[in-house]
């Protein structure tokens, strides 16, 4: 009598543990997939931003030959540290202020600058969502295991 009761309890506990392990495994799979999906979104937006930044630097340097843009003319933008990219964006903003926005010759520069600003806003919003998501449980646990880092934004916090 006691033996069958004891075996029944052990069997119930074993089934409970097995079910919990399956639930944990399935939820881990979906959490990791979600983190990867969000990371890819941010990475794609970041890549588009860097491409547009490179294009704008080339255009501005080619048509305006501004001395502040010269150090960035032959550099790989993707390899620049974040702070250097922020400085480059400030320089671009300064140079853009001197652009004649009504001129037909600078029409493409104005359009590219506006595209860059739109991509920057999109990228920064995705970065904020991603960074917020990975600070919450259970995502923060998996992010530590996956060794992912947070992205930085390009807007000034006020």
FENLIN-V948153 format. One record per residue. N is the residue number from 1. RES is the residue in one small letter. SS is DSSP state (2 for helix, 1 for strand, 0 for the rest). Layout:
N	RES	SS
N	RES	SS
This chain:
1	x	0
2	x	2
3	x	2
4	x	2
5	x	2
6	x	2
7	x	2
8	x	2
9	x	2
10	x	2
11	x	2
12	x	2
13	x	2
14	x	2
15	x	2
16	x	2
17	x	2
18	x	2
19	x	2
20	x	2
21	x	2
22	x	2
23	x	2
24	x	2
25	x	2
26	x	2
27	x	2
28	x	2
29	x	2
30	x	2
31	x	2
32	x	2
33	x	2
34	x	2
35	x	2
36	x	2
37	x	2
38	x	2
39	x	2
40	x	2
41	x	2
42	x	2
43	x	2
44	x	2
45	x	2
46	x	2
47	x	2
48	x	2
49	x	2
50	x	2
51	x	2
52	x	2
53	x	2
54	x	2
55	x	2
56	x	2
57	x	2
58	x	2
59	x	2
60	x	2
61	x	2
62	x	2
63	x	2
64	x	2
65	x	0
66	x	0
67	x	2
68	x	2
69	x	2
70	x	2
71	x	2
72	x	2
73	x	0
74	x	0
75	x	0
76	x	0
77	x	2
78	x	2
79	x	2
80	x	0
81	x	0
82	x	2
83	x	2
84	x	2
85	x	2
86	x	2
87	x	2
88	x	2
89	x	2
90	x	2
91	x	2
92	x	2
93	x	2
94	x	2
95	x	2
96	x	2
97	x	2
98	x	0
99	x	0
100	x	0
101	x	0
102	x	0
103	x	0
104	x	0
105	x	0
106	x	0
107	x	2
108	x	2
109	x	2
110	x	2
111	x	2
112	x	2
113	x	2
114	x	2
115	x	2
116	x	2
117	x	2
118	x	2
119	x	2
120	x	2
121	x	2
122	x	2
123	x	2
124	x	2
125	x	2
126	x	2
127	x	2
128	x	2
129	x	2
130	x	2
131	x	2
132	x	2
133	x	2
134	x	0
135	x	0
136	x	0
137	x	0
138	x	0
139	x	2
140	x	2
141	x	2
142	x	2
143	x	2
144	x	2
145	x	2
146	x	2
147	x	0
148	x	0
149	x	0
150	x	0
151	x	0
152	x	0
153	x	0
154	x	0
155	x	0
156	x	0
157	x	0
158	x	0
